[in-house]
Amino acid sequence: MFYLSIRQLMSRKRQTILIGLGITLGTVVYITIAGIQLGFREYMVKNLLDNQPHMQIDANERDITLDGVTQSMFKDSEKVIWQIPPSGKREDNFILYPYYWIERLNQDPRVNGVSRQFSVSAIAVRGGIQRTFSLQGVDPEQHVRINTIQNDMVEGDFLALKGGGNRLVAGTQFLERLGAKVGENVMLSIGKGQPVPFKVVGSFDTGNDMDRRRAFSNIQSVQQLNLTPGRIGEIAVGLIDPDNAVEMAAEYSSGAMDEVQSWVDLNQSFLDMFTIQDVIRNFIIGSILVVSGVGIYNILTIMISQKRKEIAILRSVGYNSHEIVELFVIQGLILGVAGSLLGLIIGYGICLYLETIKLNMKGMGTRNAGLLISYDYKIYLQAFSLAFFSALIASYLPARAAGKLTPIDIIRSEES
């Protein structure tokens, strides 16, 4: 049956080539689009995991309540009537019991690192130049365990922040904008108290635009600069397996006064963009496969119509209807396998070429010179499966119709 299928396909080479090209095209387009979209996604997710904690504990914003203000300002025996009741949020937002969290997290075997953090908006001054930026106080030894900033250092060592002493590690872009270099001092101010000199002991480049306005220091130095010693704004947590972040955040949130969020929660709006990409990609690929399937159906229908005499001969020599169906389904499977395999090879080659195209993608937070392509084996497996099954379904329908033909029906149709 296989030999007979090959003979029939070779007898109509042009039609066979057209069917194969349709399947190949659908496979190539799927691999190319999926490779680009998933490559971008993989990079962005990796960038998120490398530059932010897998789980973060923040102080819940505390409301200013009527009872709370009354009790703090007046005696219990005094009767207070407010013309305008107090409302809003408290200015100070910090974790009340940080060491409870730190002790609990350090005992969890799923946790790789725990870093206390305290961030403020600051002003850096050097000469006549002023730049506002985000100053993040961290535990240096723990911070390098929860992200890859140590690998992004251009000059100096991030661990030079150990021990305090008003030291600063800043983004290279920030230092360029300020006109400062590693080894020099800059004056930092947060709008209260006198400016304080900080020595730049290192610079980093993550390829992210945030480097223009971000710097790190020891948490104790930032607390002193802010005149709030001992205060902790958030606790950053690095996990051995980032995939556990959502489950662990829900676990730690149970009964907690503070807010516990996973990296997925922190970037939910950004990750929703990937869902939209999936819908668009599936729509495009679905459309291509439908067009390809319709082409296969039409061409096989024409082929079967042209081979009605051969079908009559086969039926007359003993082939039953199931064998006729099998004959044309095998042809569809041959076309599906050959077309999809060729599409896999061409699609892979196109992806290799696209990686060499030079693009200015710095604004997207990447130093990659070319397109970001994913070569995940699942892309190729899905492409092959979709092309194969679309060819199978498209070939079965006309094959089933051919199997119902009898020699008498074919002779009568020919006579008419």
C-alpha positions as CSV (number, residue, x, y, z in Angstrom):
1,M,0.0,0.0,0.0
2,F,2.9,2.3,0.8
3,Y,4.5,1.6,-2.6
4,L,1.2,2.3,-4.4
5,S,0.8,5.6,-2.5
6,I,4.2,6.7,-3.6
7,R,3.5,5.8,-7.2
8,Q,0.3,7.8,-7.3
9,L,2.0,10.8,-5.7
10,M,4.9,10.7,-8.2
11,S,2.4,10.5,-11.1
12,R,1.1,14.0,-10.1
13,K,4.4,15.7,-9.2
14,R,3.1,19.3,-9.5
15,Q,0.1,18.7,-7.3
16,T,2.3,16.8,-4.8
17,I,4.8,19.7,-4.7
18,L,2.0,22.2,-4.1
19,I,0.6,20.2,-1.2
20,G,4.0,19.8,0.3
21,L,4.8,23.5,0.0
22,G,1.6,24.4,1.8
23,I,2.5,22.2,4.8
24,T,6.1,23.4,4.7
25,L,5.0,27.1,4.7
26,G,2.7,26.6,7.7
27,T,5.5,24.9,9.7
28,V,8.1,27.5,8.8
29,V,5.8,30.4,9.8
30,Y,4.9,28.7,13.1
31,I,8.5,28.1,14.0
32,T,9.6,31.6,13.1
33,I,6.8,33.4,14.9
34,A,6.9,31.2,18.0
35,G,10.7,31.4,18.1
36,I,10.7,35.2,18.1
37,Q,7.9,35.6,20.6
38,L,9.1,32.9,23.0
39,G,12.7,34.1,22.7
40,F,11.6,37.6,23.7
41,R,9.5,36.1,26.5
42,E,12.4,33.9,27.8
43,Y,14.8,36.9,27.9
44,M,12.3,39.2,29.6
45,V,11.4,36.6,32.3
46,K,15.1,35.8,32.8
47,N,15.8,39.6,33.1
48,L,13.0,39.9,35.7
49,L,14.3,36.9,37.7
50,D,17.9,38.2,37.5
51,N,17.2,41.7,38.6
52,Q,14.4,41.4,41.2
53,P,13.5,39.1,44.1
54,H,11.5,36.0,43.5
55,M,9.4,37.0,46.5
56,Q,9.0,40.3,48.3
57,I,7.5,41.2,51.6
58,D,6.3,44.8,51.9
59,A,4.6,46.7,54.7
60,N,0.9,47.2,54.1
61,E,-0.1,50.8,53.7
62,R,-1.6,51.8,57.0
63,D,-4.8,54.0,57.0
64,I,-5.1,57.0,59.2
65,T,-8.3,56.2,61.2
66,L,-10.4,58.4,63.4
67,D,-10.1,56.2,66.5
68,G,-6.3,55.8,66.1
69,V,-5.7,59.5,65.9
70,T,-8.0,60.3,68.8
71,Q,-6.4,57.7,71.1
72,S,-2.9,58.9,70.3
73,M,-3.6,62.6,70.8
74,F,-6.2,62.7,73.6
75,K,-6.9,61.1,76.9
76,D,-9.6,58.4,77.2
77,S,-11.7,60.7,79.4
78,E,-11.8,63.5,76.9
79,K,-14.6,63.7,74.4
80,V,-13.4,64.7,71.0
81,I,-15.7,65.9,68.2
82,W,-13.9,66.3,64.8
83,Q,-15.3,68.8,62.3
84,I,-13.2,67.2,59.6
85,P,-12.3,63.6,60.5
86,P,-8.7,62.6,59.8
87,S,-8.1,60.3,56.8
88,G,-5.6,59.2,54.3
89,K,-2.4,57.1,54.6
90,R,0.4,57.2,57.1
91,E,3.6,58.8,55.8
92,D,5.9,56.2,57.2
93,N,5.5,52.7,55.6
94,F,7.8,50.1,57.1
95,I,7.7,46.5,58.3
96,L,7.0,46.4,62.0
97,Y,8.5,43.0,62.8
98,P,11.1,42.3,60.1
99,Y,13.2,39.9,62.2
100,Y,10.3,37.5,62.6
101,W,10.2,37.2,58.8
102,I,13.9,36.9,58.4
103,E,14.1,34.1,61.0
104,R,11.2,32.3,59.5
105,L,12.6,32.6,55.9
106,N,16.1,31.5,56.9
107,Q,14.6,28.2,58.3
108,D,12.9,27.5,55.0
109,P,15.0,25.1,52.8
110,R,13.4,26.5,49.7
111,V,14.9,29.9,50.3
112,N,18.3,30.8,48.9
113,G,18.8,34.3,50.3
114,V,17.0,37.0,52.4
115,S,18.0,40.6,52.0
116,R,16.7,43.5,54.1
117,Q,16.0,46.5,52.0
118,F,15.2,50.2,52.5
119,S,14.8,52.5,49.5
120,V,14.6,56.3,49.3
121,S,14.5,58.9,46.6
122,A,17.7,60.9,46.8
123,I,19.6,63.7,45.1
124,A,23.2,63.2,44.0
125,V,25.4,66.3,43.6
126,R,28.8,66.5,42.0
127,G,30.1,70.0,41.2
128,G,27.2,71.9,39.7
129,I,25.4,68.8,38.5
130,Q,22.4,67.3,40.3
131,R,20.6,64.1,39.6
132,T,17.6,62.5,41.3
133,F,17.7,58.7,41.6
134,S,16.5,55.7,43.6
135,L,18.9,54.7,46.4
136,Q,18.4,51.2,47.6
137,G,19.9,50.0,50.9
138,V,20.6,46.3,51.0
139,D,22.5,43.5,52.8
140,P,25.3,43.1,50.2
141,E,26.1,39.5,51.0
142,Q,22.5,38.4,50.8
143,H,21.7,40.6,47.8
144,V,24.2,38.9,45.5
145,R,22.4,35.6,46.4
146,I,19.0,36.7,45.2
147,N,20.0,38.3,41.8
148,T,22.9,38.4,39.3
149,I,24.1,42.0,39.9
150,Q,27.6,40.7,40.8
151,N,27.9,39.3,37.3
152,D,26.9,42.8,35.9
153,M,29.7,44.7,37.7
154,V,31.8,46.8,35.3
155,E,34.2,48.2,37.9
156,G,34.7,47.3,41.5
157,D,33.0,44.7,43.6
158,F,29.4,44.8,44.9
159,L,30.5,43.2,48.2
160,A,32.6,46.3,48.8
161,L,29.4,47.7,50.4
162,K,29.9,45.4,53.3
163,G,30.5,47.2,56.6
164,G,28.8,50.4,55.6
165,G,31.0,53.5,55.6
166,N,28.9,55.5,53.1
167,R,29.9,53.6,50.0
168,L,27.9,53.6,46.8
169,V,27.6,51.2,43.8
170,A,25.8,52.9,40.9
171,G,24.8,52.2,37.3
172,T,27.3,53.2,34.7
173,Q,24.6,55.3,32.9
174,F,23.9,57.1,36.2
175,L,27.5,57.9,36.8
176,E,27.9,59.2,33.2
177,R,24.9,61.5,33.7
178,L,26.4,62.7,37.0
179,G,29.9,63.1,35.6
180,A,31.4,60.9,38.3
181,K,33.8,57.9,38.3
182,V,34.5,55.0,40.5
183,G,36.8,56.1,43.3
184,E,35.3,59.6,43.5
185,N,33.0,61.0,46.2
186,V,29.5,62.4,45.5
187,M,27.2,64.3,47.9
188,L,23.9,62.6,48.6
189,S,20.8,64.3,50.1
190,I,17.2,63.2,50.7
191,G,15.8,66.7,51.3
192,K,16.3,66.7,55.1
193,G,19.5,67.2,57.0
194,Q,22.9,68.1,55.4
195,P,24.2,66.4,52.3
196,V,26.5,63.4,53.1
197,P,29.5,62.3,51.0
198,F,29.4,58.8,49.6
199,K,32.4,57.1,47.9
200,V,31.6,55.3,44.6
201,V,33.2,51.9,45.0
202,G,31.7,50.2,41.9
203,S,29.6,50.5,38.8
204,F,27.2,48.0,37.1
205,D,25.5,47.6,33.8
206,T,22.5,45.3,33.6
207,G,21.5,46.6,30.2
208,N,18.3,48.0,31.8
209,D,17.2,51.6,31.4
210,M,16.8,51.6,35.2
211,D,20.6,51.9,35.4
212,R,20.2,55.6,34.6
213,R,18.6,56.3,38.0
214,R,19.5,53.5,40.4
215,A,22.3,52.9,42.9
216,F,22.9,50.7,45.9
217,S,24.4,51.2,49.3
218,N,24.6,49.3,52.6
219,I,21.2,49.4,54.3
220,Q,22.7,50.9,57.5
221,S,24.1,53.9,55.5
222,V,20.8,54.5,53.8
223,Q,18.9,54.3,57.2
224,Q,21.3,56.9,58.7
225,L,21.0,59.2,55.6
226,N,17.2,59.1,56.0
227,L,17.5,59.6,59.8
228,T,15.5,56.4,60.4
229,P,18.0,53.9,61.9
230,G,16.8,50.3,62.0
231,R,13.9,50.9,59.6
232,I,13.2,48.2,56.9
233,G,10.9,48.9,54.0
234,E,10.9,45.5,52.4
235,I,12.4,42.1,52.5
236,A,13.7,40.6,49.3
237,V,13.7,36.8,49.0
238,G,15.6,34.6,46.5
239,L,14.4,31.1,46.0
240,I,16.2,28.0,44.9
241,D,13.3,27.3,42.4
242,P,11.6,30.5,41.2
243,D,8.6,28.4,40.0
244,N,7.7,28.0,43.7
245,A,7.2,31.7,44.2
246,V,3.4,31.9,43.7
247,E,2.8,28.9,46.0
248,M,5.1,30.2,48.7
249,A,3.7,33.8,48.5
250,A,0.2,32.4,49.1
251,E,1.6,30.3,52.0
252,Y,3.4,33.2,53.7
253,S,0.5,35.6,53.1
254,S,-1.9,33.5,55.3
255,G,-2.6,35.5,58.4
256,A,0.3,38.0,57.7
257,M,0.0,41.7,58.6
258,D,2.4,42.5,55.8
259,E,2.0,42.0,52.0
260,V,3.8,39.0,50.5
261,Q,4.0,39.0,46.7
262,S,5.7,36.7,44.2
263,W,7.6,38.0,41.2
264,V,4.6,37.0,39.1
265,D,2.4,39.2,41.2
266,L,4.8,42.1,41.0
267,N,4.9,41.8,37.2
268,Q,1.3,40.7,36.5
269,S,0.4,43.5,34.1
270,F,3.7,42.9,32.2
271,L,3.1,39.1,32.0
272,D,-0.4,39.6,30.7
273,M,1.2,40.9,27.5
274,F,2.5,37.4,26.9
275,T,-1.1,36.0,27.0
276,I,-2.1,38.5,24.3
277,Q,1.0,37.4,22.3
278,D,-0.2,33.8,22.6
279,V,-3.6,34.6,21.3
280,I,-2.2,36.5,18.3
281,R,0.3,33.8,17.5
282,N,-2.3,31.0,17.7
283,F,-4.7,33.0,15.5
284,I,-2.1,33.5,12.8
285,I,-0.9,29.9,12.9
286,G,-4.5,28.7,13.0
287,S,-5.3,30.7,9.9
288,I,-2.3,29.4,8.0
289,L,-3.1,25.8,8.9
290,V,-6.7,26.2,7.9
291,V,-5.6,27.6,4.5
292,S,-3.0,24.8,4.2
293,G,-5.6,22.2,5.2
294,V,-8.2,23.5,2.7
295,G,-5.5,23.4,0.0
296,I,-4.7,19.8,0.8
297,Y,-8.4,18.9,0.8
298,N,-9.0,20.5,-2.6
299,I,-5.9,19.0,-4.3
300,L,-6.6,15.5,-2.9
301,T,-10.2,15.8,-4.0
302,I,-9.1,16.7,-7.5
303,M,-6.6,13.9,-7.4
304,I,-9.2,11.4,-6.4
305,S,-11.5,12.6,-9.1
306,Q,-8.8,12.1,-11.7
307,K,-8.0,8.6,-10.3
308,R,-11.6,7.3,-10.4
309,K,-10.7,4.7,-13.0
310,E,-7.8,3.5,-10.9
311,I,-10.0,3.3,-7.9
312,A,-12.5,1.2,-9.9
313,I,-9.7,-1.1,-11.0
314,L,-8.4,-1.5,-7.4
315,R,-11.9,-2.2,-6.2
316,S,-12.5,-4.7,-9.0
317,V,-9.3,-6.7,-8.2
318,G,-10.3,-7.1,-4.5
319,Y,-9.4,-3.9,-2.6
320,N,-12.1,-3.0,-0.1
321,S,-13.3,0.5,0.9
322,H,-11.1,0.5,4.0
323,E,-8.0,-0.1,1.9
324,I,-8.9,2.7,-0.5
325,V,-9.3,5.0,2.4
326,E,-5.9,3.8,3.7
327,L,-4.3,4.4,0.4
328,F,-5.1,8.1,0.3
329,V,-4.6,8.7,4.0
330,I,-1.1,7.2,3.6
331,Q,-0.5,9.8,0.8
332,G,-1.7,12.6,3.2
333,L,0.6,11.2,5.9
334,I,3.6,11.1,3.5
335,L,2.9,14.7,2.5
336,G,2.4,15.7,6.1
337,V,5.6,14.2,7.4
338,A,7.8,15.3,4.4
339,G,6.4,18.8,4.4
340,S,6.6,19.3,8.2
341,L,10.2,17.9,8.3
342,L,11.3,20.2,5.5
343,G,9.5,23.1,7.3
344,L,11.4,22.3,10.5
345,I,14.7,22.5,8.7
346,I,13.9,25.7,6.9
347,G,12.4,27.3,10.0
348,Y,15.5,26.5,12.0
349,G,17.7,28.0,9.3
350,I,15.6,31.2,9.2
351,C,15.8,31.5,13.0
352,L,19.6,31.2,12.8
353,Y,19.6,34.0,10.2
354,L,17.3,36.2,12.2
355,E,19.7,36.1,15.2
356,T,22.3,37.7,13.1
357,I,20.2,40.8,12.2
358,K,21.6,43.8,14.0
359,L,19.0,45.7,15.9
360,N,19.2,48.6,18.3
361,M,17.3,47.0,21.2
362,K,18.9,48.9,24.1
363,G,15.6,50.6,24.9
364,M,14.1,47.3,25.6
365,G,16.6,46.6,28.3
366,T,18.8,44.2,26.4
367,R,22.4,44.3,25.2
368,N,21.7,41.6,22.7
369,A,22.7,42.7,19.2
370,G,20.1,40.6,17.3
371,L,16.7,39.2,17.5
372,L,16.0,37.0,20.6
373,I,15.1,33.6,19.3
374,S,14.0,30.6,21.3
375,Y,15.0,27.1,20.1
376,D,12.9,25.2,22.7
377,Y,12.2,21.7,21.4
378,K,8.5,22.1,22.2
379,I,8.2,24.7,19.4
380,Y,9.4,22.2,16.9
381,L,7.3,19.3,18.3
382,Q,4.2,21.5,18.2
383,A,4.9,22.7,14.7
384,F,5.4,19.1,13.5
385,S,2.3,17.9,15.3
386,L,0.1,20.7,13.9
387,A,1.3,20.2,10.4
388,F,1.0,16.5,10.6
389,F,-2.5,16.4,12.0
390,S,-3.8,19.1,9.7
391,A,-2.6,17.0,6.8
392,L,-4.1,13.9,8.2
393,I,-7.5,15.4,8.7
394,A,-7.5,17.2,5.4
395,S,-6.6,13.9,3.6
396,Y,-9.0,11.7,5.5
397,L,-12.2,13.5,4.3
398,P,-11.6,13.0,0.6
399,A,-10.2,9.6,1.2
400,R,-13.4,8.6,3.0
401,A,-15.4,9.8,0.1
402,A,-13.2,7.8,-2.3
403,G,-13.6,4.7,-0.2
404,K,-17.4,4.8,-0.7
405,L,-17.0,4.6,-4.5
406,T,-17.9,1.3,-6.1
407,P,-16.8,0.1,-9.6
408,I,-20.5,0.4,-10.7
409,D,-20.8,4.0,-9.5
410,I,-17.6,5.0,-11.2
411,I,-18.6,3.3,-14.5
412,R,-22.0,5.0,-14.5
413,S,-20.5,8.4,-13.7
414,E,-18.1,8.0,-16.5
415,E,-20.9,7.0,-19.0
416,S,-23.0,10.0,-17.9
